[in-house]
Amino acid sequence: MATPLPSCDRGAALSQSDGSVRHSGWILVATICASSLAFIDGSVVNVALPAIGRSLGGGAADLQWTVNAYLLPLSALLLFGGAAGDHFGRKRLLIGGTLLFAVASLLCAFAASLNMLLAARAVQGVGAAMLMPNSLAILGNAFEGEAKGRAIGTWAASGAIAAAVGPPLGGWLVESVGWEAIFLLNLPVAGAAMLIAGRYVTDHAKSRQALDWPGAGLATAGLGALTWALTLWSGGSAFAGTVAIAAAAGLVLLGLFVFVEHRRGDQAMMPLSLFASRPFVGLTLLTFLLYGALGGLLVLLPYILIVGGGYTPLEAGLALLPFSILIGGASRLIGGLTGRVGPRLPLSLGPVVTGLGFALLFRVDPLGSYWTSVLPGIAVIALGMAGAVAPLTTAVLSSVDGAHTGTASGFNSAIARTGGLVATALAGAVIAEAGAALVDAFHAAALIGAALAILAGMAAFLTLPPSAQAVEDRHGPAEI
C-alpha cells in the first residue's frame, strides 16, 4: 500500500456521482486495497504450501488444491461478479466481496484440517470474483481522460508490486510467525478497503430489470467446467477422461449461454451487442493471446531455473522480482500517456516489445549467468507488459457503455485467466522433458510466446481506433 495518493486535475479526475474531485484519490486507494487482496493471495500461498503440509497433512497433489480451490470459483464467477455489480451496485459488490474475503481469510488461518482450509479458500475465491471486476469498474468510472489512464496505471502498478512482495513477505511470515499469518495479513487491508469505500464511493444507478439468472448460471457452470478441465489437464494424463468430459461440458454450457443471451437481447447479463464493438472484440483477442504467453512464462521459467539450473525456490522467485518491479514502475507513467495518445499505440507496440523479450529467452541457459542469460529477456518482457496492462484496462472500460463496465471488466478478467490456464496446461509438455530436451522445449515455448505476443499487438493495431477520443465518442463518457 505504498502507492502515494495521486493529486488529480479538477477537470480530468471527476467522480461524477459524489461531485467532489478530492474523493477520486480515496476511491483509488479503496480499489487498490481491495484488489491487492487477490493479487497478494495469488502469489503468497505457494511459498506456504510446505508448511501447510507439515501442519495439516496431505501430499503434494492435495496441497496443490489449496491453490486450485481458490482459482476455480474465481475464474468461474468473474463474469457474474461484474454483471452483478452492474445490476445490484458496484459499491455493494466491492464491499460485500471484500468482507467475504476477509471472513474466509480468518477461517483459513484457523482451519483445523486440510479440507476446512480448502473450503475456506473456495470462499476466498468467491469473494475475489465479487471484488475484482467491480473495483476496476468503480475506478474506471471515477476518473476521466488522462487522469483515468494514470489511475489505472497506478492500480496496475500496485497490483504488480503486491504480487512481487507476496512471496518474500509470505516466506518471512511463515518462518517467523507461521503459515496462518499469511491469511491474517489480509484482515487490516480488507478493513481499510471497506472503510474507505463505504465513506467515499458513491454507487451508480442500479438496473431496474431482473438479473439474467439463466445466463448467470450457464456462464458460471460453463467457465467452472472449463477451468476444472484446464486445471486437471495440467496434472497429467491420469485425468484424460475427466478432462475430456469437463471440457466438453464447459463448451456445451457456454454455447447454451450464448444462445440464451441472444434470445434475451438487451435484457441479457452480457448483451451480445457488446461484440458489435470492433475494439471490444480486438481487446478480447489481445487479452487471450498476451496473457496466454505470460502464463506460460510464469510457470516455465522458475521451473527450468530450479530443475535445470539448481536454483532454490527462493532464488527462482527472486529471479522474477525485476519483472514485477519494472511493471510496477512503468505502468503509471504509460497509463497517463494513454490519455493523450489513445490506446492503439501502446497496445500495438507493448505486445511487440513483449514478443522481443520472449525471443531473448531463446538464449536462456539455466547453467549460465543470470545477468546475461535470463535478466535481459524478462526485463524487456516487463517493459512491454507495462506498455500494455494499463492501456488494455482503460480501453476495455472505454469500449462499452457505462452500464456494462462491470460486465466488461469481469469478462476480460475471465479471458485473461483462461489464457493463462491454457498456457499452464500446455506447459506440462515442457515440464515432462528432462536434461537437454528440457532446455530445447523451453526455447521452443519461448518462440511460441513471442509469436503470441506479436499477434496480440497486431490484433490491437487492426481493431482499435487511432485516437483516444474515438473510443469514448462511440458510447459517451461513463458514469458511476
Residue pairs with C-beta under 8 A, 6 or more apart in sequence:
1 29
1 32
1 33
1 36
1 158
1 189
1 192
2 161
3 32
3 154
3 157
3 158
3 161
5 25
5 26
5 28
5 29
6 13
6 25
6 28
6 150
6 151
6 154
7 25
8 21
8 24
8 25
8 143
8 147
8 151
9 146
9 147
10 21
11 145
12 143
12 144
12 145
12 146
12 147
12 148
12 339
13 21
13 24
13 25
13 142
13 143
13 144
13 147
13 151
14 21
14 24
14 143
14 144
15 21
15 23
15 24
15 27
15 142
15 143
15 202
15 480
16 141
16 479
16 480
17 202
17 203
17 204
17 479
17 480
18 200
18 202
23 142
23 200
24 142
24 143
24 147
24 151
26 196
26 199
26 200
27 138
27 139
27 142
27 197
27 200
27 201
28 139
28 142
28 151
28 154
28 155
29 196
30 94
30 135
30 138
30 193
30 196
30 197
30 200
30 201
31 94
31 135
31 136
31 138
31 139
31 155
31 197
32 154
32 155
32 158
32 159
33 189
33 190
33 192
33 193
33 196
34 94
34 97
34 98
34 131
34 135
34 190
34 193
34 197
35 131
35 132
35 135
35 136
35 155
35 158
35 159
36 158
36 159
36 162
36 189
37 98
37 101
37 128
37 131
37 186
37 189
37 190
37 193
38 74
38 101
38 128
38 131
38 132
39 158
39 159
39 160
39 162
39 163
39 166
40 162
40 163
40 165
40 166
40 169
40 185
40 186
40 189
41 70
41 124
41 128
41 166
41 186
42 70
42 163
42 166
43 162
43 163
43 164
43 166
43 167
43 170
44 166
44 167
44 169
44 170
44 182
45 66
45 67
45 70
45 170
45 182
46 67
46 167
47 167
47 170
47 171
47 174
47 313
47 317
48 170
48 174
48 179
48 182
49 63
49 64
49 66
49 67
51 174
51 178
51 179
52 58
52 63
52 66
52 114
52 117
52 179
53 59
53 60
53 62
53 63
55 179
56 111
56 113
56 114
56 117
57 114
58 114
61 235
62 114
63 114
64 235
65 118
66 114
66 117
66 118
66 121
68 231
69 118
69 119
69 121
69 122
69 125
70 121
70 122
70 124
70 125
70 128
71 125
71 227
71 231
71 417
72 122
72 125
72 224
72 227
72 228
72 231
73 122
73 125
73 126
73 129
73 224
74 125
74 126
74 128
74 129
74 132
74 417
75 223
75 224
75 227
75 414
75 417
75 418
75 421
76 129
76 220
76 221
76 223
76 224
76 227
77 125
77 126
77 129
77 130
77 220
77 223
78 129
78 132
78 133
78 223
78 410
78 411
78 413
78 414
78 417
79 219
79 220
79 223
79 269
79 270
79 407
79 410
79 411
79 414
80 129
80 216
80 219
80 220
80 269
80 410
81 93
81 97
81 129
81 130
81 131
81 132
81 133
81 134
81 406
81 410
82 133
82 134
82 137
82 406
82 407
82 408
82 409
82 410
82 411
82 413
83 211
83 212
83 216
83 269
83 270
83 406
83 407
83 410
84 93
84 130
84 211
84 216
84 406
85 92
85 93
85 94
85 130
85 133
85 134
85 137
85 406
85 410
86 137
86 207
86 403
86 404
86 405
86 406
86 407
87 206
87 207
87 211
88 206
88 211
89 203
89 204
89 206
90 134
90 137
90 138
90 201
90 203
90 204
90 406
90 480
91 134
91 138
91 197
91 201
91 202
91 203
92 203
93 130
93 131
93 134
93 406
94 130
94 131
94 134
94 135
94 138
94 193
94 197
94 201
95 194
95 197
95 198
96 130
97 126
97 127
97 128
97 129
97 130
97 131
97 132
97 134
98 127
98 131
98 190
98 193
98 194
98 197
99 127
99 190
99 194
100 123
100 126
100 127
100 130
101 124
101 127
101 128
101 131
101 186
101 190
102 127
102 186
102 187
102 190
102 191
102 194
103 123
104 120
104 121
104 123
104 124
104 126
104 127
105 120
105 124
105 183
105 184
105 186
105 187
105 190
106 183
106 184
106 187
107 116
107 119
107 120
107 123
108 117
108 120
108 121
108 124
108 180
108 183
109 180
109 181
109 183
109 184
110 180
111 117
111 120
129 410
132 409
132 410
132 413
133 406
133 407
133 409
133 410
133 413
134 406
134 409
136 152
136 155
136 393
136 397
136 409
136 413
137 397
137 405
137 406
137 408
137 409
138 201
138 480
139 151
139 152
139 155
140 148
140 152
140 393
140 394
140 397
140 398
140 405
140 409
140 478
141 204
141 397
141 402
141 405
141 478
141 479
141 480
142 151
142 480
143 150
143 151
143 152
144 477
145 339
146 336
146 338
146 339
146 340
147 339
148 339
148 394
149 335
149 336
149 337
149 338
149 339
149 390
149 391
149 394
150 332
150 335
150 336
150 339
151 335
152 335
152 390
152 393
152 394
152 397
153 331
153 332
153 333
153 334
153 335
153 336
153 338
153 390
154 331
154 332
154 335
155 390
155 393
156 327
156 331
156 332
156 335
156 389
156 390
156 393
157 327
157 328
157 329
157 330
157 331
157 332
157 390
158 328
160 324
160 325
160 327
160 328
160 331
160 389
161 324
161 325
161 328
163 324
164 321
164 323
164 324
164 325
164 328
167 317
168 314
168 317
168 318
168 321
169 185
170 182
171 314
173 179
173 181
173 182
173 185
174 181
174 182
202 480
203 480
204 402
204 479
204 480
207 403
209 267
210 267
211 269
212 260
212 261
212 264
212 267
212 268
212 269
214 260
215 257
215 260
215 261
215 264
215 268
215 269
215 270
216 269
218 253
218 254
218 256
218 257
218 260
219 254
219 257
219 269
219 270
221 253
222 249
222 250
222 251
222 252
222 253
222 254
222 256
222 257
223 250
223 254
223 414
223 418
224 250
225 246
225 247
225 249
225 250
225 253
226 246
226 247
226 250
226 251
226 254
226 418
227 250
227 417
227 418
227 421
228 246
228 250
229 242
229 243
229 244
229 246
229 247
229 250
230 247
230 418
230 421
230 422
230 424
230 425
231 421
231 425
232 239
232 242
232 243
232 246
233 239
233 243
233 247
233 425
233 428
234 421
234 424
234 425
234 427
234 428
235 428
236 428
258 272
260 268
261 268
261 269
261 270
261 271
261 272
262 268
262 272
265 271
266 273
269 407
270 404
270 407
270 411
271 404
274 280
274 400
274 404
274 407
274 408
275 281
277 399
277 400
277 474
278 463
279 395
279 399
279 463
279 464
279 465
279 471
279 474
280 396
280 399
280 400
280 408
281 463
282 459
282 460
282 462
282 463
282 464
283 347
283 392
283 395
283 396
283 399
283 412
283 460
283 463
283 464
284 411
284 412
284 415
285 456
285 459
285 463
286 347
286 351
286 388
286 392
286 456
286 457
286 459
286 460
287 392
287 396
287 412
287 415
287 416
287 419
288 415
288 416
288 418
288 419
289 351
289 419
289 452
289 453
289 455
289 456
289 459
290 351
290 354
290 385
290 388
290 392
290 419
290 452
290 453
290 456
291 415
291 416
291 417
291 419
291 420
291 423
292 419
292 420
292 422
292 423
292 452
293 354
293 355
293 358
293 423
293 448
293 449
293 450
293 452
293 453
293 456
294 354
294 381
294 385
294 420
294 423
294 449
295 419
295 420
295 421
295 422
295 423
295 424
296 423
296 424
296 426
296 427
296 445
296 448
296 449
297 358
297 361
297 378
297 381
297 449
298 320
298 420
299 423
299 424
299 427
299 431
300 427
300 430
300 431
300 442
300 445
301 316
301 319
301 320
301 361
301 364
301 374
301 378
302 311
302 313
302 316
302 317
302 319
302 320
303 427
303 430
303 431
304 364
304 366
304 438
304 439
304 442
305 311
305 315
305 316
305 319
305 366
305 374
306 312
306 313
306 316
307 366
307 434
307 438
308 366
308 367
308 438
308 439
309 366
309 367
310 366
310 367
311 319
311 366
319 370
319 374
319 378
320 378
322 375
322 378
322 379
322 382
323 378
323 379
323 381
323 382
324 382
325 382
326 379
326 382
326 383
326 386
327 382
327 385
327 386
327 389
329 386
330 382
330 383
330 386
330 387
331 386
331 389
331 390
332 390
334 346
334 350
334 386
334 387
334 390
334 391
335 390
335 391
335 394
337 346
338 346
338 390
338 391
338 394
338 395
338 468
339 394
339 468
340 468
341 468
342 464
342 465
342 466
342 467
342 468
342 469
342 470
342 471
343 391
343 392
343 394
343 395
343 398
343 460
343 464
343 468
343 471
344 460
344 461
344 464
344 465
344 466
344 467
346 387
346 388
346 391
347 387
347 388
347 391
347 392
347 395
347 457
347 460
347 464
348 457
348 458
348 460
348 461
348 464
349 387
349 457
350 384
350 385
350 386
350 387
350 388
350 391
350 457
351 384
351 388
351 453
351 454
351 456
351 457
351 460
352 384
352 453
352 454
352 457
353 380
353 383
353 384
353 387
354 380
354 381
354 384
354 385
354 388
354 453
354 456
355 384
355 449
355 450
355 451
355 452
355 453
355 454
355 457
356 380
356 384
356 450
357 377
357 378
357 379
357 380
357 381
357 382
357 383
357 384
358 377
358 381
358 446
358 447
358 449
358 450
358 453
359 446
359 447
359 450
360 376
360 377
360 380
361 374
361 377
361 378
361 381
361 442
361 443
361 446
361 449
362 443
362 446
362 447
363 373
363 376
363 377
364 373
364 374
364 377
364 439
364 442
364 443
364 446
365 373
365 439
366 373
366 439
377 446
384 453
388 456
392 412
393 409
393 412
395 464
395 471
396 408
396 409
396 412
397 405
397 408
397 409
397 478
398 471
398 472
398 475
398 478
399 408
399 471
399 474
399 475
400 407
400 408
400 475
401 475
401 476
401 478
402 475
402 476
402 477
402 478
402 479
402 480
405 478
427 445
429 441
430 438
430 441
430 442
430 444
430 445
433 440
433 441
464 471
465 471
